[in-house]
Amino acid sequence: MSEPHIRKVRPDELEEVWWVHVASSNDLLVRRGRPAMRPADAPVASDARAGLASDPDGYFCAVEEGQIRGMVSALVRARVWYLSMFFVLPGDQGRGLGRALLERALAYGEARGTEIRCTWATLDPRAQARYVMAGMAPRWPIYRLEGDGAAVTRLKARAGLDPRERELPCDPGAAEKLTAEVFGHGRADDLAHWRGDGGAAVAIERGGELAAFAYRRGERIGPAAGRDETALLQAVAAAAVAGAGVGGSVTMRVPGACISLLEALVSCGFRIGDPTLFMASRLFGRPELYLPSGPILY
Ligand SMILES: CC(C)(COP(=O)(O)OP(=O)(O)OC[C@H]1O[C@@H](n2cnc3c(N)ncnc32)[C@H](O)[C@@H]1OP(=O)(O)O)[C@@H](O)C(=O)NCCC(=O)NCCS
C-alpha cells in the first residue's frame, strides 16, 4: 500500500470529501446502535462550503492509492482555532491517517497565530485521544434538543414573551457587536453566510438596545447570543415560536455551559438526543450566553 499523501482540498473535491464525512459519521452512529443520520448521497452542507471559502488553507485530505480516505477542516476566527470536521473512512481508521491530518490542521492554526484550540467532538475514543493529545480538554457536553409544538408553547410561556418581541428584525451590525461581546470576536462573515442561507433572525430589545438575538434556518435554531441568560432564553423562545409555526418542531444544540437555557428547555418538554462534547485548550468569552449554529461553524 502506498504512503498516505496529505494535501489541501480543491473546491472541485468538496463532494468527495463530504462523502468521507457522511460515511464516517454514519458508521459511528451505527456502531453506537443508532440509525445513520444522513443518506450516503446527502448534498454538501452549506456550512461546509462556507468553511472551505473562509479557510481554504485549513482544509486537508489524505489520499491513498488515488482515493480520498480522510479529511480535516480547521477554521480561524481571530485568536480561536476551531476544528470543524475530522473524519477518516471506517476501513482506514486507527492507523495514523488522523494523526497526519490533524498535524497539518494544527500547523495552520499556528501559522495564523491563534491562541486557543477548541472543537465539538464526538465520543469516539480515537477522536478524543487525538484532541486530548492536542491540548484540548473536555469541558461540557453539547445536547441536541428537539421540541414539538407543545414544548414550544410551554417555552413561550416560560420565557414570558411579549407579543411585540416576536420576529423583530435584527440589525446585522448589532448582532455582530453582541457576538463579539460573548464570543470574543464579531464573526461578521459567518453571520452574513447564515443570513444568505435562508436564516431568519429575531431580536429582543430593551430600551432600544439589542439584548439578544437568535438565528433560525428552517427548524434549526442557532446561533443565538444574549447580554444575559434571560434575554438569551427570550430570543431562543421567539425563534422557536417562529420555527414551530413552519415545521411543527424545532431543534438546537445546547452546550452544558448554557445552564439556565438548558434547564428551561428540558423542563418545557424538549427531548435530549445523543450528547457530544465541547473541548478547548482554555475557556474564552461568555459560553453561557452563546448558542452555537451547529458543529461545522460553531
Ligand atoms: C477520529 C478519527 C478522524 C481519527 O482518525 P484515525 O486515523 O482513526 O486516528 P489515528 O489512527 O491517527 O489516531 C488514533 C489514536 O487514538 C488512540 N486510541 C484509540 N483508542 C483509544 C482509547 N480507547 N484510549 C486512548 N487512545 C486511544 C490510538 O492509540 C491513536 O493514537 P496514537 O497515534 O498516539 O497511537 C477517525 O477515527 C474517525 O473518523 N472516527 C469516526 C468519526 C469521528 O468521530 N470523527 C471525529 C469528529 S469530532
The ligand as an ORCA input file, in Angstrom:
! r2SCAN-3c Opt
* xyz 0 1
  C     -11.390     10.479     14.772
  C     -10.692      9.983     13.511
  C     -10.764     11.051     12.414
  C      -9.199      9.764     13.870
  O      -8.542      9.280     12.733
  P      -7.709      7.893     12.825
  O      -6.930      7.760     11.565
  O      -8.635      6.808     13.202
  O      -6.747      8.249     14.069
  P      -5.248      7.787     14.357
  O      -5.063      6.349     13.980
  O      -4.282      8.748     13.755
  O      -5.173      8.021     15.923
  C      -5.994      7.381     16.827
  C      -5.346      7.489     18.184
  O      -6.297      7.091     19.164
  C      -5.648      6.250     20.097
  N      -6.698      5.473     20.727
  C      -7.588      4.629     20.144
  N      -8.439      4.159     21.072
  C      -8.104      4.732     22.235
  C      -8.601      4.652     23.555
  N      -9.651      3.875     23.857
  N      -7.999      5.390     24.516
  C      -6.926      6.178     24.218
  N      -6.412      6.289     22.993
  C      -6.991      5.571     22.023
  C      -4.670      5.465     19.234
  O      -3.660      4.867     20.005
  C      -4.133      6.587     18.335
  O      -3.145      7.356     18.997
  P      -1.564      7.197     18.634
  O      -1.412      7.601     17.201
  O      -0.863      8.118     19.567
  O      -1.252      5.743     18.854
  C     -11.314      8.663     12.992
  O     -11.110      7.629     13.926
  C     -12.812      8.789     12.676
  O     -13.173      9.162     11.568
  N     -13.700      8.454     13.652
  C     -15.153      8.467     13.441
  C     -15.707      9.866     13.198
  C     -15.421     10.821     14.324
  O     -15.783     10.580     15.461
  N     -14.783     11.946     13.986
  C     -14.492     12.996     14.935
  C     -15.404     14.124     14.679
  S     -15.330     15.275     16.009
*
